Amino acid sequence: MRTRAVVAGGVVLALLAVVGVLLVVRKLGGDLRLPTATRICTVQADGRVTLDADQMANAATIAAIGAQLEMPERAVVVALATAYQESGLRNLAGGDRDSVGLFQQRPSQGWGTPERIREPRYAATRFYKALRKVRGWERMRVTDAAQRVQRSAFPEAYEKWADESEVLSKALLGDVTGAVACTVGRTPVMRGEAAAVALTRNLTLDWGLASSAVPTDLTGLTLAASDQRNGWRYAHWLVSHAQDHGVKRVRFGALEWTARDGTWTEVEAEPAATGRVVAEVFGDS
């Protein structure tokens, strides 16, 4: 009987400990960062950020839409910090009350239908357009600018993501070279012709390009880059979307990223490829 009592007491204590941890997580929210084995992308640009494939792809799209709308880099920092806090850079199907999506925008507050808000391009566009209407947002702290758009019950919460968002912005807007490195799993979401077509289409839509992204025999694409900064914008976007678009290789200038290694390495520059970003997708087999 004594042994059973001891075991029962141990179970109760374990349950209390679990409950305590859950309460702490709920209270601290984004302040508590737990380790995860799915973080497979690293970004380095005057700092280091680690994300998983879904978070990285969403961050890349948010940055691209900001550039397409000709918003300054500061706006991209604010947008990324907001999405970090609201959804953890995940395209959530639900949230508080009727909130959905990357920015947890609410249909009942005029942000659009749930289906539209779940589209990352639409959600990011609506956020930037709302931010643009805030007088003097450029001179505000990140958290104050975000709060003027979001009207959160926790107005200071966005500031804790400012540093990470600045690192992401510098990399995704092409201010640094070879800054986004992702390791792709053995089973990419797409392959072959479907991957090449989707990759070309989504890159074109995210960046607001005309038809400068040209499929390469349905195994990848080539993209003209007017300068180094634009080249690295596109190259980093391609790596950020490697898992969901089956990207096998990305090359710009004298650097090449491969899914096998997950890193950028120096390669011999090809004169014919000057000013072009080249991407290759996984084959069907």
C-alpha positions as CSV (number, residue, x, y, z in Angstrom):
1,M,0.0,0.0,0.0
2,R,2.9,2.3,0.8
3,T,4.4,1.7,-2.6
4,R,1.2,2.5,-4.3
5,A,0.9,5.7,-2.4
6,V,4.4,6.7,-3.3
7,V,3.7,6.0,-7.0
8,A,0.4,7.9,-6.9
9,G,2.1,10.8,-5.2
10,G,4.8,10.9,-7.9
11,V,2.2,10.9,-10.7
12,V,0.4,13.8,-9.0
13,L,3.6,15.8,-8.7
14,A,4.4,15.1,-12.4
15,L,1.0,16.3,-13.4
16,L,1.4,19.4,-11.4
17,A,4.7,20.1,-13.0
18,V,3.2,19.7,-16.5
19,V,0.4,22.0,-15.6
20,G,2.9,24.5,-14.2
21,V,4.9,24.5,-17.4
22,L,1.8,25.0,-19.5
23,L,0.7,27.9,-17.4
24,V,4.2,29.5,-17.7
25,V,4.2,29.0,-21.5
26,R,0.7,30.5,-21.7
27,K,1.7,33.5,-19.7
28,L,5.0,34.2,-21.4
29,G,3.9,33.4,-24.9
30,G,6.6,34.4,-27.4
31,D,9.1,35.1,-24.6
32,L,9.7,31.4,-24.0
33,R,11.6,29.8,-26.8
34,L,11.6,26.0,-26.8
35,P,14.1,23.9,-28.8
36,T,12.8,22.2,-31.9
37,A,14.3,19.7,-34.3
38,T,12.5,21.2,-37.3
39,R,14.5,24.4,-37.5
40,I,16.4,24.0,-40.7
41,C,17.0,27.6,-42.0
42,T,19.7,30.0,-40.6
43,V,19.9,33.6,-41.5
44,Q,23.1,35.6,-40.8
45,A,23.3,39.4,-41.2
46,D,24.8,41.3,-38.3
47,G,23.1,38.6,-36.1
48,R,21.7,35.1,-36.5
49,V,18.1,33.9,-36.7
50,T,17.0,30.3,-36.9
51,L,13.6,29.3,-38.5
52,D,11.9,26.2,-39.9
53,A,11.0,25.9,-43.5
54,D,7.4,27.3,-43.2
55,Q,8.5,30.3,-41.1
56,M,11.3,31.1,-43.6
57,A,9.1,30.9,-46.6
58,N,6.5,33.2,-44.9
59,A,9.2,35.7,-43.9
60,A,10.5,35.8,-47.5
61,T,7.1,36.5,-48.9
62,I,6.4,39.3,-46.4
63,A,9.7,40.9,-47.3
64,A,9.1,40.6,-51.0
65,I,5.7,42.1,-50.8
66,G,7.1,45.1,-48.9
67,A,9.7,45.6,-51.6
68,Q,7.1,45.2,-54.3
69,L,5.0,48.0,-52.7
70,E,8.1,50.1,-52.5
71,M,8.0,50.3,-48.7
72,P,11.2,51.2,-47.0
73,E,13.2,48.5,-45.2
74,R,12.0,49.8,-41.8
75,A,8.4,48.8,-42.9
76,V,9.6,45.3,-43.6
77,V,11.1,45.1,-40.1
78,V,7.8,46.2,-38.6
79,A,5.8,43.7,-40.6
80,L,8.1,40.8,-39.7
81,A,8.1,41.7,-36.0
82,T,4.3,41.9,-36.1
83,A,4.0,38.5,-37.8
84,Y,6.6,37.0,-35.4
85,Q,4.4,38.1,-32.4
86,E,1.0,37.4,-33.8
87,S,1.6,34.0,-35.4
88,G,5.2,32.9,-35.0
89,L,5.5,33.5,-38.7
90,R,3.0,30.8,-39.4
91,N,-0.1,31.0,-41.5
92,L,-2.6,30.0,-38.8
93,A,-6.1,28.8,-39.5
94,G,-7.4,30.4,-36.3
95,G,-6.6,32.4,-33.2
96,D,-8.2,34.8,-30.8
97,R,-11.8,35.2,-31.7
98,D,-12.0,35.3,-35.5
99,S,-8.3,36.1,-36.1
100,V,-6.5,34.1,-38.8
101,G,-3.3,34.1,-40.8
102,L,0.2,35.5,-40.4
103,F,-0.9,38.8,-38.9
104,Q,-4.0,37.4,-37.1
105,Q,-6.2,39.8,-38.9
106,R,-9.9,39.7,-38.2
107,P,-12.6,39.5,-40.8
108,S,-15.0,41.2,-38.4
109,Q,-12.7,44.2,-38.3
110,G,-12.7,44.7,-42.1
111,W,-9.5,42.9,-43.0
112,G,-11.2,40.6,-45.6
113,T,-12.7,37.1,-45.7
114,P,-10.9,34.3,-43.8
115,E,-9.9,32.8,-47.1
116,R,-8.3,36.0,-48.4
117,I,-6.5,36.6,-45.1
118,R,-5.0,33.1,-45.2
119,E,-3.2,34.2,-48.5
120,P,0.2,35.5,-47.3
121,R,0.5,38.0,-50.2
122,Y,-2.9,39.5,-49.4
123,A,-2.4,39.6,-45.7
124,A,1.1,41.3,-46.1
125,T,-0.3,43.8,-48.6
126,R,-3.2,44.7,-46.2
127,F,-0.7,45.2,-43.4
128,Y,1.6,47.4,-45.4
129,K,-1.2,49.6,-46.7
130,A,-2.5,50.1,-43.2
131,L,1.0,50.9,-41.9
132,R,1.4,53.5,-44.7
133,K,-1.6,55.4,-43.4
134,V,-0.1,55.8,-39.9
135,R,1.3,59.3,-39.8
136,G,5.0,59.3,-38.7
137,W,5.3,55.5,-38.4
138,E,8.9,55.8,-39.8
139,R,10.0,57.6,-36.6
140,M,8.3,55.3,-34.2
141,R,9.7,52.3,-32.3
142,V,8.9,49.0,-34.0
143,T,6.3,48.1,-31.4
144,D,4.6,51.5,-31.5
145,A,4.2,51.4,-35.3
146,A,3.0,47.8,-35.2
147,Q,0.5,48.6,-32.5
148,R,-1.0,51.5,-34.5
149,V,-2.0,48.9,-37.1
150,Q,-2.8,45.9,-34.9
151,R,-4.3,47.6,-31.8
152,S,-3.2,44.6,-29.6
153,A,-4.0,44.2,-25.9
154,F,-0.2,43.8,-25.5
155,P,1.2,46.9,-27.2
156,E,4.8,46.3,-26.1
157,A,5.0,42.7,-27.3
158,Y,6.2,43.5,-30.8
159,E,9.5,45.1,-29.7
160,K,11.0,41.8,-28.5
161,W,11.2,40.7,-32.2
162,A,12.8,43.9,-33.5
163,D,16.4,42.5,-33.6
164,E,15.4,39.2,-35.3
165,S,13.3,41.1,-37.8
166,E,16.2,43.4,-38.7
167,V,18.4,40.4,-39.4
168,L,15.8,38.9,-41.6
169,S,15.1,42.2,-43.4
170,K,18.8,42.8,-44.3
171,A,19.1,39.3,-45.7
172,L,15.8,39.1,-47.6
173,L,16.2,42.5,-49.1
174,G,19.6,41.7,-50.5
175,D,21.8,43.8,-48.2
176,V,24.1,40.8,-47.5
177,T,25.4,37.9,-49.7
178,G,24.8,34.2,-49.0
179,A,22.9,35.0,-45.8
180,V,20.0,32.6,-46.0
181,A,20.9,28.9,-45.8
182,C,18.3,26.1,-45.6
183,T,18.6,22.4,-45.4
184,V,15.9,20.7,-47.5
185,G,14.4,17.3,-46.5
186,R,14.5,14.2,-48.6
187,T,10.9,14.6,-49.7
188,P,10.3,18.2,-51.1
189,V,6.7,19.1,-51.5
190,M,7.0,19.5,-55.3
191,R,9.2,18.1,-58.0
192,G,9.9,18.4,-61.7
193,E,7.7,20.4,-64.1
194,A,5.1,21.3,-61.4
195,A,7.9,22.6,-59.1
196,A,9.5,24.7,-61.9
197,V,6.1,26.2,-62.9
198,A,5.0,27.0,-59.3
199,L,8.4,28.4,-58.5
200,T,8.4,30.8,-61.4
201,R,4.8,31.8,-60.8
202,N,5.2,32.5,-57.1
203,L,8.5,34.3,-57.4
204,T,7.0,36.5,-60.1
205,L,3.9,37.3,-57.9
206,D,5.8,37.9,-54.7
207,W,8.2,40.4,-56.3
208,G,5.8,41.9,-58.8
209,L,7.9,41.0,-61.8
210,A,6.7,41.0,-65.3
211,S,8.0,38.0,-67.2
212,S,11.7,38.2,-66.5
213,A,11.7,34.8,-64.7
214,V,12.1,32.2,-67.5
215,P,11.6,28.5,-66.9
216,T,14.7,26.4,-68.0
217,D,13.5,23.3,-69.8
218,L,10.9,22.9,-66.9
219,T,13.7,21.9,-64.5
220,G,14.2,25.3,-63.0
221,L,14.4,29.0,-63.9
222,T,16.8,31.8,-64.7
223,L,16.2,35.4,-63.6
224,A,17.8,38.6,-64.7
225,A,19.2,40.7,-61.8
226,S,19.8,44.4,-62.5
227,D,22.4,44.6,-59.7
228,Q,23.9,42.6,-56.8
229,R,21.2,43.6,-54.3
230,N,18.3,42.4,-56.5
231,G,20.2,39.3,-57.3
232,W,20.6,38.4,-53.7
233,R,16.9,39.3,-53.0
234,Y,15.8,36.7,-55.5
235,A,18.5,34.1,-54.5
236,H,17.6,34.3,-50.9
237,W,13.8,34.1,-51.7
238,L,14.5,30.9,-53.7
239,V,16.4,29.3,-50.9
240,S,13.7,30.4,-48.4
241,H,11.1,28.6,-50.5
242,A,13.3,25.5,-51.3
243,Q,11.3,23.0,-49.2
244,D,7.8,24.0,-50.5
245,H,9.0,24.3,-54.1
246,G,11.5,21.5,-54.4
247,V,14.5,23.7,-55.1
248,K,17.7,21.7,-55.5
249,R,20.3,24.4,-56.4
250,V,20.5,28.2,-56.5
251,R,23.4,30.1,-58.1
252,F,24.3,33.7,-58.2
253,G,27.7,35.1,-59.2
254,A,30.5,33.0,-57.7
255,L,28.3,31.5,-54.9
256,E,26.1,28.4,-55.1
257,W,23.6,26.9,-52.6
258,T,22.6,23.2,-52.8
259,A,20.0,21.3,-51.0
260,R,22.4,18.5,-50.3
261,D,24.8,20.7,-48.3
262,G,22.4,23.4,-47.2
263,T,25.1,26.0,-47.4
264,W,26.6,28.5,-49.9
265,T,30.0,27.7,-51.3
266,E,32.3,29.4,-53.8
267,V,32.2,28.1,-57.4
268,E,33.9,29.2,-60.6
269,A,31.9,32.1,-62.0
270,E,30.4,31.5,-65.4
271,P,30.7,34.5,-67.7
272,A,27.4,33.6,-69.5
273,A,25.6,33.7,-66.1
274,T,26.7,37.2,-65.2
275,G,23.8,39.1,-63.8
276,R,21.5,36.1,-63.6
277,V,20.1,34.0,-60.8
278,V,19.8,30.4,-61.7
279,A,17.7,27.8,-59.8
280,E,17.2,24.1,-60.4
281,V,14.4,21.9,-58.9
282,F,14.4,18.3,-58.0
283,G,13.5,15.9,-60.9
284,D,10.4,13.7,-60.9
285,S,12.3,10.6,-60.1
